[in-house]
Amino acid sequence: QAKYLAQIILVGAQVVGRAFMRALRQEFAASRAAADARGRSERPQSAAASRIIGISLQEAQQILNVSNLNPEEIQKNYDHLFKVNDKSVGGSFYLQSKVVRAKERLDEELRIQAKGDKEKGRKAET
């Protein structure tokens, strides 16, 4: 009887192991597909900035609660969120770091856009 019990446990463990591995592979494939789609939706420079800073443009906009790249609105929301998440007033260093990263990402996107606009202006002159 112990032999049958051991076989049942072994078969059960194999079934659970296979199901876990299948779920893990599916999750990995979905993650890779989402990363590929995100990379395709952004311009090459913007995608590179997302990889370097570690945060996508959309995520940065969500964190700072801005819908368009308006420097004044970005700065205003950044100042507010940075201040309310200050550790001295009971805020979270983690959230404050997210706010800083989001601001860096949006500033980089503004720089990329300004550079693109400048290059378009040069091409129009020729």
C-alpha positions as CSV (number, residue, x, y, z in Angstrom):
1,Q,0.0,0.0,0.0
2,A,2.9,2.3,0.7
3,K,4.1,1.6,-2.8
4,Y,0.8,2.8,-4.3
5,L,0.7,5.9,-2.1
6,A,4.2,6.8,-3.2
7,Q,3.2,6.3,-6.9
8,I,0.2,8.5,-6.4
9,I,2.3,11.2,-4.8
10,L,4.9,11.0,-7.6
11,V,2.3,11.2,-10.4
12,G,0.6,14.1,-8.7
13,A,3.9,16.0,-8.3
14,Q,4.7,15.4,-12.0
15,V,1.3,16.7,-13.0
16,V,1.6,19.8,-10.9
17,G,5.2,20.3,-12.1
18,R,4.2,20.1,-15.7
19,A,1.3,22.5,-15.2
20,F,3.6,25.0,-13.4
21,M,6.2,24.8,-16.2
22,R,3.5,25.3,-18.9
23,A,2.1,28.3,-17.0
24,L,5.6,29.7,-16.6
25,R,6.4,29.4,-20.3
26,Q,3.1,31.1,-21.2
27,E,3.8,33.9,-18.9
28,F,7.3,34.3,-20.3
29,A,5.9,34.3,-23.8
30,A,3.3,36.9,-23.0
31,S,5.8,39.1,-21.3
32,R,8.1,38.9,-24.3
33,A,5.2,39.7,-26.7
34,A,4.3,42.7,-24.6
35,A,7.9,44.0,-24.5
36,D,8.1,43.5,-28.3
37,A,4.9,45.4,-28.8
38,R,6.0,48.2,-26.5
39,G,9.3,48.5,-28.4
40,R,7.5,48.7,-31.8
41,S,5.1,51.4,-30.6
42,E,7.9,53.8,-29.6
43,R,10.4,55.6,-31.9
44,P,13.9,54.1,-31.7
45,Q,15.3,56.9,-29.5
46,S,12.3,56.8,-27.3
47,A,12.5,53.1,-26.9
48,A,16.2,53.4,-26.0
49,A,15.4,56.0,-23.4
50,S,12.8,53.7,-21.9
51,R,15.4,50.9,-21.6
52,I,18.0,53.2,-20.1
53,I,15.8,54.9,-17.6
54,G,13.8,51.8,-16.9
55,I,10.4,53.3,-17.3
56,S,8.2,53.6,-20.4
57,L,6.8,56.9,-21.6
58,Q,3.2,55.8,-20.8
59,E,4.1,54.7,-17.3
60,A,5.9,58.0,-16.6
61,Q,2.8,59.9,-17.8
62,Q,0.6,57.9,-15.5
63,I,2.9,58.4,-12.5
64,L,3.0,62.2,-13.0
65,N,-0.7,62.2,-14.1
66,V,-0.1,64.1,-17.3
67,S,-1.8,63.3,-20.6
68,N,0.5,65.4,-22.9
69,L,4.1,66.5,-22.8
70,N,3.5,70.0,-21.4
71,P,6.7,71.0,-19.5
72,E,4.8,73.4,-17.1
73,E,2.3,70.7,-16.2
74,I,5.0,68.1,-15.8
75,Q,7.0,70.4,-13.4
76,K,3.9,71.3,-11.4
77,N,2.8,67.7,-10.9
78,Y,6.4,66.7,-10.2
79,D,6.9,69.3,-7.5
80,H,3.6,68.4,-5.8
81,L,4.2,64.6,-5.9
82,F,7.8,65.0,-4.8
83,K,6.8,67.1,-1.8
84,V,3.9,64.9,-0.6
85,N,6.1,61.8,-0.8
86,D,8.9,63.4,1.2
87,K,10.0,61.1,4.0
88,S,9.9,63.9,6.5
89,V,6.1,64.3,6.1
90,G,5.5,60.5,6.2
91,G,5.9,59.8,2.6
92,S,7.6,56.9,0.9
93,F,11.2,57.0,-0.5
94,Y,10.1,54.4,-3.0
95,L,7.3,56.5,-4.4
96,Q,9.5,59.6,-4.4
97,S,12.0,57.6,-6.4
98,K,9.3,56.6,-8.9
99,V,8.3,60.3,-9.3
100,V,11.9,61.3,-10.0
101,R,12.3,58.5,-12.5
102,A,9.1,59.5,-14.2
103,K,10.3,63.1,-14.4
104,E,13.6,62.0,-15.9
105,R,11.8,59.9,-18.5
106,L,9.5,62.8,-19.5
107,D,12.4,65.2,-19.6
108,E,14.3,62.9,-21.9
109,E,11.3,62.5,-24.2
110,L,11.0,66.3,-24.4
111,R,14.7,66.5,-25.3
112,I,14.2,63.9,-28.0
113,Q,11.2,65.7,-29.4
114,A,13.1,69.1,-29.4
115,K,16.0,67.4,-31.2
116,G,13.6,66.0,-33.8
117,D,11.9,69.3,-34.3
118,K,15.3,71.0,-34.7
119,E,16.3,68.4,-37.3
120,K,13.0,68.9,-39.2
121,G,13.6,72.6,-39.2
122,R,17.1,72.1,-40.8
123,K,15.6,69.8,-43.5
124,A,12.9,72.3,-44.3
125,E,15.5,75.0,-44.8
126,T,17.4,73.0,-47.5
